[in-house]
Amino acid sequence: MKQHLLVLVLCICSIQVYYSQEDNGVVALNIPLRNSLTFNRFTINPTFSFVREQDKYISLSNKREWVEFEDAPLTYLASYSGRFGENMGAGIAVFQQNYGVLTTFGGLLNFAYNARLDRDSNLTFGLNIGAYKSGLNTGKVVTNFDDPSLENVPENFLITVNPGINYGTGFFDFGISLKNIVAYNLESSMLIEENPEQGIQGHIMYTGYLDTRDFFDESKFTGLLKSEFRTEETIISGLLMITVPKGIWAQVGYNTIYGASGGLGLNISPQIAIEYNFEKALGDLTEFGPSHEISLAYRFKSTENYEYSSGDEVAGLISGNNKNRKKKKATKPQIDRKAIAEQKAQEQAAADAKRLAEQKAQEQAAADAKRLAEQKAQEQAAADAKRLAEQKAQEQAAADAKRLAEQKDNDKAAADAKRLAEQKAQEQAAADAKRLAEQQANDKAAADAKRLAEQQAKEQAAADAKRLAEQQAKDKTATDAKRLAEQQAKEQAADDAKRLAEQQANDKAAADAKLLAEQQAKDKTAADAKRLAEQQAKDKTATDAKRLAEQQAKEQAAAAAKRLAEQQAKDKTAADAKRLAEQQAKDKAAADAKRLAEQQAKEQAADDAKRLAEQQANDKAAADAKLLAEVQDKEDAVLNPTDQVGKAMLTITKETEELKTTQNELLQKFDNIVEIKNQDLQDLKEEYELSLKGIVAKPKPFKSIAEENNTLNAIKSDLEAIIETRNEEIEALKKLYDDNSDNDFVKLEGVNLYYRKAIERLELEQKEAEITKNELNARLKDINIATEFERKRRIKRAAYDNDEQRYLQDRTTLQNLKKTTTVSTTLLTSDDFDFGEIQNKNIQILKDIKNIDDGYYLVLAVHSDTNKRDDFVKKVIKSGSSDVDFFYDLNSSTYYIYINKYDNIQAVNRALESKENKPYNINMSVVKIEN
């Protein structure tokens, strides 16, 4: 069981499963199918069911993460998604995820709608709505004993909303989505406020085609860069994919959290495809092993040729459609990526020719009409008739050109329209066509220049990313040693905790045995007293004295037996206490020895550091004194400059030195608060360990955590401002020094050396301050994580202890009520009783009720308030019934007050029919308990 719980904790930490006091066992929605740009793309952004999509798919996907890890996270997803119209995409999916002993099952509903803004400009809106159920999979729990904490983990049903938007151009897509912006728990009717999977996700995607003459001719290239901004962290990832027309695609990627990935897919046939992705964890997750993802899909080929889609012909290993593919390319040149620029130019030229022909035709018609009106009485009638015929021919040609230009999908018709327009157009049309061609050439050159600049920017970004990765690798090497030491300390603490838990289990077993003996003695005494009262009520003869004497003898015997049991328990408790004290003494001695060794090591390290610092300070003071003496021997220029540059440099140097004092004070305050929080963490651990041994620690003085955090945030803000200001001062000093290197004052040998050394020293101090600040931030983060773990562990134990303590306290309260309450001489009426919650007259079934047997119970009242419960029980006893009892239902947090218990339905029905006319019986109902 401990092994499974460890697996569960590690798994939950990795996949962002979160708990709270109100929503225990709630799992955040996170579909881990993040490495594919072919299937299930709407899980990346809700608009991707439409964006650059042509067909519809049915896909089955399975992902197993970290396979070297026992009970690794496992995800199954089945979906149907794709393009359903010119402006609409949609999808539906069902999924199941297993995280160790936790499991989720639910579905996703996707919808995307596109608004076309221009020829190559699209704005797409998308929405993902998820509904799923999360809870504990008891079939996965392996334990040798009942663990009450497992019974307190409820099932939860949640609704999540994930909207998104995408803007697409000819080759690029830009978009954002809001992940888990709303998460609503239907079980608790509350919005989830602390959702670690909530964040803003942005992406940039490029889709283009390769122009080559080999195997990769017309291959589609897709690149996706994605950033996700959460409250506690930022995740950056990238994916690159190339799709070969033969029906094969490959992709590689990197994620700052989950590491590197690679995948390969192929079309078995034009309809059936398979894809495999491999993900290798890096960094802190390396020991968990790699992840595997496999998808099987069926493609429904669309008969439509949608705009804003890939429009690629699909080939497969088992198909003979290569000829068809070439033929379709010939008849539909708009999907020929090699000729797309030339085709656009032809279409634009045809449109310009059409407009030019129409304009010329109108002008010519006006001129001919004017000449025809002026010369209709003249001898030029024949010439006018000839020009009129020519005009009709021109109008017919223009109409033919218009009809031919409207046939955009027919290259031959476009070419004929172009030739016809060129034939009928005049010299002005030829000049316009020439200027148009020049303009298109200029536009193409500008586009080429833009693509070249974008390519250079990408190369520069790749180089910057490489340098950043190298720097991070260096920084990580420096911190690996620290993490290794902390990991070893944690493993040692885990072993100590295991031994402590075993010792505590033995101690608890002894304590439980003692409590059981005392409870049995109390129950026996109560049962004897009950039987005695019943006997006295039935028989008032002279034999009562004899029976009373016998009963008193029994009570004396029971009292003697109880005293004997208590004495034995005390003896055993004393022995256990002695053994516990010896064990604690040994543990304390070992811990003291360990702390002493650590303290000595720390003191030795502190002494060494102090001596080193003193030595460095002495060396630095001597060097400064020597340097100052050299300067003062030559000229008192540094401390008393007369040159304006010298005065400015001296002023900046003094201001920087003054800021250093404030900066060091803030760093010391930051370190002090980190130490305080670390001590609070150690106190929590110590208090928890003592509570496991049955030792109550002295309560700590109250302090405001909010005030402490506000102080910490103020210190961090001031520290950041001081560091930034000091950096600016140092940069100003460097710039002044460099810009005035030819100045007579700066050229002085002593002055030059002094300020050069001063700048180097100041920069070194700032680097040390940055390192110290980063180390304190990292340590504070680790302390906060450990503190949160300790608090959750305390809450879990408190819930378990409170349940047991409540039962013992309730039993004690009931016994005291029966002992201290006597039958009242004043008759009570039903108006004197508060029956609490109104109960259904039908039989109510309750499950998982602790410390009470199965059966049928005659319930008198139901209360959630203990004072009202006790008042009702008192009045029932005053009315003459001492058989009253109650039990607690943890699921509804209420007490059920009952009078009798029966084993079958016939018996309880007879009891209801023959119930006495008592004021507390008027709202009597039946409750069946099934544990």
N, C-alpha and C positions, 0 to 999 in steps of 0.2 A: 504493500500500500504506500509506503514512503517513497519507493521508487516511482510509482505512478504520480504521486503528488508533486515530486520534483520535476517530472516530465511536464506536468500540467503548468507549473509555475513558469518554467523556461519557455514553454510554447506560448503562454499567454503574454509574456513580456515581449516576444518577438512579433506577434501578430496583432498587438494592440487590443487585446481583450480587456475590458475594464469593469470594475466593480464599484459599487457604492453602498451606503447603508440602506438607501431606499430601493436600488435596482441591483440586487445581488444576482450575479450570474448573467448579466446582460453582455452580449457579444456585439462589437461594432461590425457594421457591414463593410467587408473588404474582399472583393473578388480578385484573386491573385493572378488572373490570366492577363498579364501585362506585357508579354513578349511577342505577341503576334499582331501583324498589320494586315492579315488576310481574313481571319475569322474572329467573331465576337468583338468587333471593333467598337461597338456601342458601349462596352464596359469601360473604355478609355475616355470617351466623350460621347454624350447622348446624341450628338449630331452626326456621328460617324456611320449610323445606319443609312444615311443618305449621301454624305459627302463622298464624291468620286466613286460611287457605287453604281453598278449596272444591273446586277442579278440579285436573286434571293437564295438563301442557304438554310439548310437544316444541318446543324453541327452537334457533335457529341464530344465533349472535352473532359479530360481528367488531368489533374495536377497533383503530384506528391512532392511536398517540399522537405528538404533536408533529410534525405533517405537514410543517413547514418544515425539518425536520431530516433529513438524508440517512441512509438505512438506519434509519428510525425504528422503535421497538418495535411489533410487530404481533402481535395475539392473535386466534386462532380458537377458538370453543367451541361444542360441540353437546351438548345436555342433554335429559334426560327426568326430570321431577320433579313433585311435587305431593302431594296428599292421597290416601292409599290405604286409609283406614279411619277409624273413629271416633276411634281413639287412635294412629294411625301415619301418618307422612309419610316419603317416601324420594326419592332422586334419584341419577342416574348421569350422568356427563359425561366427554367426552374433549376435550382441548385441545392446541393447539400455539402456542408463543410464539417469536418471532424477535427477538433483540437484536443487530442487526448481523451479525457472523459467528458468534454463538452461537445455539443453538436448543434448545428443550425440547419434549418430546412426552410426554403421559401422560394420566391419567384421575383422576376424583374419584368416590368412593362415599359417599353420604350416607344417614343414617338418623336419624329423630326419633321419640320415643315420648312420649306425653302422659299425665299422671296428673291426673285431674279431682278437685280438692279440694272444690269447692263449685259452686253454680250458675254464678257468674261468677268462678271462681277456678281457674286451670289452671297446672300445673307441667310444663314440657316439657324433655326431655333430648335433645341432638343430638350427632352425631359425623360429622366429615368425615375420610375417609382418602384421601390422595393418593399416587399412584405415578407417577413420571415419570423420563424419561431426559434428561440434559443433556450437551451436548458442542459441539464445534466443527463448523460447517457449512463444509467446505472449498470448496464450490461458491461461497461468498460471498467467499472470499479472492482478491484480485487482487494479484499480485506478479510482478515481473520476474526474481526469483531465488529459490532455495530458502531458506526460513527454518527452520532446525532447531528453533526454539522452538515452531513450530506443530505439529511432530510429537510434542512432549512433552505436549500437552494431551489428557488421556484423556477418555473418555466415562464418565459416572457415572449410576447408577440409584439413586434415592432413594425412601424411604417417609416420609410425614409424617402426623402425627395432630393433629387440631384438634377438641377437645371444646367443648361449649357448653351453656348452660342458660338458660331463659326463664320468667319468672313473668308470667302475664297476668290482668288483671281485665276489667271491662266495657269500658273504653276504653283502658287503658294496658297496656304491656308493658315489663318490665324484665329485662335479661339481661346475661350476660358470656360471653365465649368466650376460649379460650387458643389463639392463633395459632402454628402450627408448634411446639407444646410439645415434640414429639419429631420429629427429622429424622435418619434413619438411612441411611447410604451403604452399599449392598449391595456395591459394588465394593471398597471399602476395609474393609468390616465394622467401621465406626466410627460413633459418634454425632457429629453435627455440633454443636460446642460454640458457635462464634461465628456465630450466625445473625442477621443484621440484621433479618429479618422476624419474629423471635420476639417476642411481646409479649402483653399482656392487653388485651382490647377489651371495653368496656362500652357499653350502649345504653339509651335510653329512647325508646319509640315510642308515639304517640297515634293512635287511629283513631276518627273520628266522622263524623257526617252533618250536612249543612246543611239547615235548615228554611226554605225560601223558596217563592215562587210563580212563579218565572220559569224561565229556561233551566237554572239551577243547582239546581233543586228536587231533593232527595234525593241530591245529589252527595256522594261519599265524600271526606273529608279525612284525609290521613295525614302525620304529621310524625315524623322520626327524628333524634335527636341521638346522636352516637356519638363516643367517645373511645378512642384506642389508645395504650397506654403501653408504650414500648420502652426499651431500656437507654440509648440515646443521645438520644432525642427523644420528644415527645408530640404526637400528631396528633389534632386535633379537627375534626369534620365534621358537617354537618347537611343534611337533605333534606326538602323539602316537596312533596307531590303532591296534586292534586285530580282526581277521576275523575267525569266527567259521565255520567249514565245513557244518554245517546245513544251511548256507546261511544268517547268521546274522553277522554284524560287528559294532563295537563301537570305538569312537575316542575322545580324549581330547587334548587340546592344550593351548598354552599361547603365546601372542604377547605383546611386551613392549609398543606398542602404542594402540592397540585395545582391549587388555585385554584377559580374559580367554574364552575358547570355549569348547563345547562338542557336540557330534553328534551320531546318531544311524541310521543304514541302514539295509535293509533286502531284500532278493530276493523273490518277490511274486511268481515267477516261474523262471526256469533256464534262461529265456530271459528277464523278466521284473523285475526291481528293483526300490526301492524308498529310498531316504536318506534325513534326516533332521539334520540341524546343528543350534546350539544356541550359540550366542556370547554375553558375558556380558562385557560392557565397564567398565574400571577401571580408577582411577585417575581423570584427568581433564574432561574426557568425561562421567563420571558416570551419570550426570544429563540428558544426551541424551537418556538413556534407552538402552535396549538390541537390538540385531539384530537377524533376523531369515532368514535362508536359506533352501530351499527345492529343491530337484532335482528328476526328474523322467527319467529313462533310459531304453533303449532297447538294449540287448546284442546280437550281431551276433556271434554265437558260431563258432570258427575256427576249420576246419577239419585238420589243420596242427599241428604238435607238434614242435614248435619253440624252439631253444636254447635261453638261457638268458631271460627266462620268468618264471612267477610263475607256469604255468602249472597246476593250481588247478582245480579240478573238481567242477562244480557249482551245488549247490542244491537249491531248493526253497520250499516255503510253499505248493504251489500247484504243486507237482511233485512226481513221484514214482521212481526216479532214484538212490535211495540209493544202491540197489543191483547192478545196472550197475556200479555205482561208485566203489564198492568193487571189482567187476570183472575186471574192467579196471586197478585197482591197482595191481591185481594179475598178469595180462598179461604184464603190463608195470612197472616193478619195479624201473625204473630210476626216477619215480616221487614219490617213497615211501621214504619220508624223514627219517623215522625211520631206514631204512637199507642202507642209502646212503653211509655211511662210509664203511660198510662191502662190499657193491657192488664194490666200488672203489678198495678195497683191492683184491677182487676176480679178477677183470679185470686186475689189475697190475700183479697178480700172473700168470694169464693165458698168458699174453704177455711175461713175463719172461720165462715161461715154453716153449712157442713156440720158442723163440730165443734159449733157451738151447737145445731143441730137434733138431733144425736145425743145430746147431753147432756140436752136438754129431754125427748127421747123416753124416755130411761132414767129420768129423775126422774118423769115422768108415769106410766110403766109401773109403777114401784114404788108410787106413791100409789094408782093404780087397783087394783093387786093387794091392797094393804092394805085398802082400802075394800070390795073385793069379798069378802074373807075375813070381815070384820066384819059385813057386811050380807047374806050369801048366804042366811041364814034369815029375813031381814026382808022387809018389803014393798018394799024398794028394789031388788029384783031387776031390775025393768025399767030403773030408772035406771042400775044397774050394767051391764046389757047395752048401754044406750046409750053409757055412758062407754067400755065395752070396744070398741064399734064405732069410737068416736072415736079410741081408742088405736091400733086396727089401722090406721085411716086415717092417723094421724100416723106410725106406723112405715113404712107403705107410702110416704108422702110423703118421709120421711127417706131410705129406700132409693133412691127415684127421684132425690132431690137428690144422693145420693152418686154414683150412676151418671152423672148429668149433669155433676157437677163433674169426674169423671175424664176427660171428653172435653175436654182442654185446647185442642185445635186447632180447636174449633168454637165460635165466638163466640155463636151463637144458643143453643146448648145451655147455655153458661155463663150467658147472660142469663136463660134459663128457670129454671135452677137458683137463680139469685139471687132472681128474683121468687117462686118457690115457697117458698124458705127464708124470705123476708120475709113472705109470706102466712101461713105456718104458725107463724112465731116470735111470741113474746109481746112485750110492751112492753120487757122486758129486752133482747131481741134487738135491738130498734130502738135502744135506748140504747147497746148495745155497738157497733152499726154506726156510730153517730154518733161515739163515741170513736175508733173505728178510722179513720174518715175524717179526724178532727182529727189523729190521730197521723201518718197518711200525708202530710197537708198540712205538718206540722212537718218530717217527713223530707225532703220535696221542697224546702222552704225551706232546710233545712240543706245539701242537695246543691247547690242554686243558689248558696248562699253560698260553698261549697267551690270550685265551678267559677269563681265570680267572683274568689276569692282566687288560684286557679291562673292565671287570665288576667292578673290584675295582676302576679303574679310573673313571668310570661312577658314582659309588657311591660317590667317593670323590668330583666329579664335582657337584653332586646333593647337597651334604652337603655344599659345598662352595656357591652354588646358594642360598641355604636356608639362610646361614649367611648373604649373600649380600642383600637378600630381607628384612631380619630383620633390617639390617643397614639402607637400603633405607626407610623403614617404619618409623624408628626413625627420619631420616633427613626430611622426608616428613611432619611428625607431627610438626617439628619446623617451617617449611615454610607455613603450612596451615593457621596459624593465620595471617601471612603477606598477603597471597593471599586473605583471607577473607576481610581484611581491604581495599585492593586495589579494590576488586570487589564492595564493598559498595560505594567506591569513584567513580568508573566507573558508577554505577547505578544512583548515584546522578547527575553525569555529563550528563548522557543520559537524565534524566528528565529536567535538565536545558536547554539542547540543544533542546528538544522538545518544551518547552515554547518559547525559542528564535526563533525557526523556525516558530511558529505560529505568533509571533510578526512581523517577517520579511516578512511573506506572506502578512499580512495586509499592511505593509509599501510598499511592491512591488506593490500591487494592486493599491494603491494611485498613485505611480510613473507611473505605466502603464497608468492609466487614464489621467494623465497630458500629457504624451508623445502622447497618442492617440489624445487628443484635439489639440495639436500643429501640429501633422502630418496632421489631417483633415483640419486645417486652411491652412497649406502649400499646400496641394493637391488642395484645393478649389481655392487658389490664382493662382496656376499653370494652372488649368483647365480654369479659367476665362481668363488668358492671352493667352492661346492657342486658345480659341474660338474668342477672339478679333483679333488675327493675321489672322485667317482664314476669318473673316468677312471683314477685310480691304483688303485682297488679292482679294476677289470676287467682291467687289463693291467699285469703286473709284469715286462715284458720290458726289454730294454736301451734301448728307445726312450723310457723314462720320463724319462731325463735330458734328452733333447731337448725333450720336451713340457713338462717342468718349466721349462726355460730359456725356452721360448716363453711359458709361462704367466706367469713372472716378468716378462718383457718387457711382457706385457699389463697386469700389475698396476702396473708402473712407469708405463705410459702412463695407466692409470686414475688412479693417484695424482697424476700430473702434471695430468691433466684436472681432477681434484678440486681440486688446489691452485689451478689457474687459475680454476675456478668460484668457489672460496672467495675468491680475491683480487678477482674481479670483484664478488662479492656484498659484500665489505668496502668496495670503492670505492663501490658503489651505496649501501650502508648509510651510508657517511660523507656522501655527497652528500645522501641523504635526511635524515640527522640534521642536516646543515647547514641544509637548507631548513626542516626542522621547527623547529630552534632559531630561525631567522629569523622563522618564522610565530608561534612561541610568544612571541618577543620583541615582535612587533607586537601580538599579542593581549594580552600582559601590559601593554604600554604603554597600550593602549586601556583595559584594565580598571583600571590604576592611575590613568589620567586620570579615568575615571568615578568610581572610589572617592574620588579626591582631591576631585572636584567635589561628590560626595555628602557627604564628610567636612566640606568647607568650608561646604556648605549647613547641615549639622547643627550645626557649631560656631557659624555665624552665628545659626541659630535658637536654639541654646542660650544664646549671648551675649544675644540679644534677650530671650529668656525670663527669663534671669538678671537683666538690667537692669530688665525690667518687674516681676519679683518683688521686686527690691530697692526699686524705686520704690514699689510697692504696700506693701511692708513699712514703708518710711519714712513713707509717707502714713498708714498704719494706726497706726504707732507715734506719729506726731505727733498723730493724732486721739485715740488712747487717752490720750496724755499730757495733751492739752488737756482731754479729758473728765474724766480723773482729777483734774487741777488744779482744774477747776470744782467737782467734787464735794468735794475736800479744802478748797477755799476756803470752801465753805458749811458743810460738816460732814464729819467723818471717819467717815461712816456706812457706806460700802461696805466698806472694809477692816477696820473695827473696829465692827461693828454690836452694838448692845445688845439690839435687838428680836429675839425668837425667830424671827420670819419672816425677818428679815435674816440671822441666823446660818444658818438652813436654806438660804437661797438662795445664800449665799456658799460653803457646804460643797458643794452640788451643782455650783456653777460650777467650783470647784477640782478636784473629782473628774472632771468632764468634760474639763478642760484636761489633767489627767494621763493620761486615757485617749487623748487625741489623740496624745501622744508614742508610746505603744505602737502605736496604729493606723497612724501614719505609718511606724514601723519595719517593721511587717508588710507594708505596701504596698510598701516598698522591697525587702524580701526576696522578695516575690512577683515584682516586676519583675526582680530579679537572676536568679531561676530561669528566668523566661521568656527573658531574654537568653541564659542558658546553653543552653537548649534551641534557641534560634534559631541560636546559634553552632554547636551540634552539627549542625543541619540544613545550615548553610552548609558545614561540613566534609565532610558526606556528599556534597553536590553537587560540591564541589571534588575530592574523592577519586575520584568516579565519572568526572568529566570528564578528570582526569589519567590514569585507567586506560584510557580510550578512546584516549588519545594514546600509550599504552605506558609511561607514567611511573608508577613505584611510589611512592606517598606514604609518608612516615614514619609508622609506626603510632602511634596515639594512646594515651595512658596509659589503663589500664583504670579504669573507674568503674562503680559499681553503679547501674543504672537504677532498680531496685526501691527502693533507699534514697533516691534522688533524688525518686522519685514519692511515697514515704511522707512525706518532708520537705515536699514541695509540698502534699500533702493536709492535713498538720498545720497548715501556714501558712494555707491557705484556711479551714480550720475555725476556727482562732483568730481570723482576720480577720472572719469572719462573726459570731462571738460578740462581738468587740469593737465592731463596728458596731452590732449589735443592742443591746448594753448602753449604748453612748453615745446611741443614739436614745432609749432609755428614760429616760436621765438628762435629756436635753434636753426630752422630753415632761413629765417631772416638774417641771423648772424652769418651763416654760411654764404648767403647771397651777397651780403655787404662785404664779406671777406674776399669772395671771388671777383666781384665787380671792381674792387679797389686794389687789386693785387699790384698795380703799377703805382699806387699812391706812395709818396715818400715816407709817410708814417708807417704803412703796412710793410714796406720793404725793409724797415729796420730789422736786423737779424733777431734780436731778442723779442720784439713785438710779434714778428711773423711766427716764431716758434711758439710763443705763449698762446696765441689765439688758435694756431693749428692744433696744439695739444688740448686746449680748452674745448674746441669743437669735437674732437675725437672722444674726450672724456664725457661730454654731455650726451653725445649719441649713444655711447655705451651704457650710460645710466638709464636712458630712455628704453633701450632694449631690455635691460634687466627689469625695469618697472613693468614693461609689457608682459614679460615672461611670468613675473610674480603675479600680476593681475590675472593672467590666463590660468595659472595653476590654482589660484584661489577660486576662480569661477568653476573650474573642473571639479575641485574638491567639494565645493558647495553643492554642485549638481549631484555628485555621488552621495553626499550626506542626505540630501532631500529625498533621493530615491530610497535609501535605506530606512529613513525615518518613516516614509509612507508605508513601507513594508511592515515595520514594527507596529504601526498604528492599526493596520488591517489585521495583523496577527492578534493583537490585544482585543480588537472588537470581536473577532471570531471566538476567542476563548471566553470573553465576557458573556456572549450570547449563550454559549454552552453552559457556563457556570450559573447564569441567572435562571435558566430553565430548571435546573436541579434545585437551586435554592428556593425558587418560587414554590415548588411542590412541598418541600419540607416546611416552609413557612406557612403554607396553606393548611397543612395537616395540624401544625401546632395551634394555629388560629381556631380551627374547628374544635379541637379538644378543649381549648380554653373557653370557647363560647358555650359548649355543652356543660362544662363544670361550673361556670359562673352564672348561668341563666336558669331561673326557676320558673315553674308554671305560674302564670298570672291568674289572679282571682277575678280580674276584669275581662269580660268576654271581648275579643277583638272581632272586628268586621272586615269584609273584603276591602273596604275603603282605606283601612289602615295599612294595607300591603301595597308596595310598589313592585309590580311584576316585570318591570324593565321592558325589554324588546318583545313585541307581540310575535308569537310563534304560530306557524302553520299547523292546522289541525291534522294534516296528513303526517305520516311517519317521516321524520327527518333522519337522514343517514349521515353520520360523521365518521371520518377516517383519520388514522394516524393520531389517535388520542393517547398520550403517554400515561402510564401508571394507573390504568383502569381496564377492567376486563371487557370482552365483547358481550353484547346482550342488548336487551330492551330496557330503557329507563323511563320512569314517569317523572317528567320535568315539570317543576312548579313555576320557575321564573328564570330569566336570563339577564345577567348584568355584566357590564364591562367595568364598572366602578366597584372597587373592593369595599368601600364604606356602605354602599347600597346593598351589596351582597351580604355583608355581616349583619346589617339591620334586618334584612328579610329573614335570615337564618334565626336570629334572636326571636323574632315575632312568631316563627313556626314553633320554636321550642316553648315559648310562653303559651302557645295555644294547645300544648300537650303532646306534641310529637317530637321525640328525641332521635328518630331515625333519619332526620334530614342530613343530606350530604351534598357535595358539589364537586365538579371537576372542571379543568381549564382546557379550552380549545385554542391552541396556538395559532391556527389558521385564521380565526375570526377575532382573537384576543378577547374572548368573553368567557364568563363563568356560567355553567349550567347547574342550577340547584334542583336536586331530585329527591324523591322520597323512598323509592324502591327500585330494585333491579330484577328483571325476569329473563329466563333463558329462551322463551319461545313466544310467538305472537298470540297464541291462544290464552296463555296465562296473563299477558298484559291486557288483552281485551276484557277478560273477566274482571281484572282489577279496576279497569276504567268503568265497567258497568256497575260495580258494587262499591265505588269509592264513597267515603264518608262525606257528610255534608259539613265540610270544614271551610273556613273563609279563605284559606290559602290554596284550595283545590279548584277554584272556578276557572282558571286558565290552564289547566293541566293538559300536557301534550306528551307525545311519545317520541323518543329519540333512540335510534338504533346505532350502536357503535360497531364498526367493522375495521379492525386494525390489520 
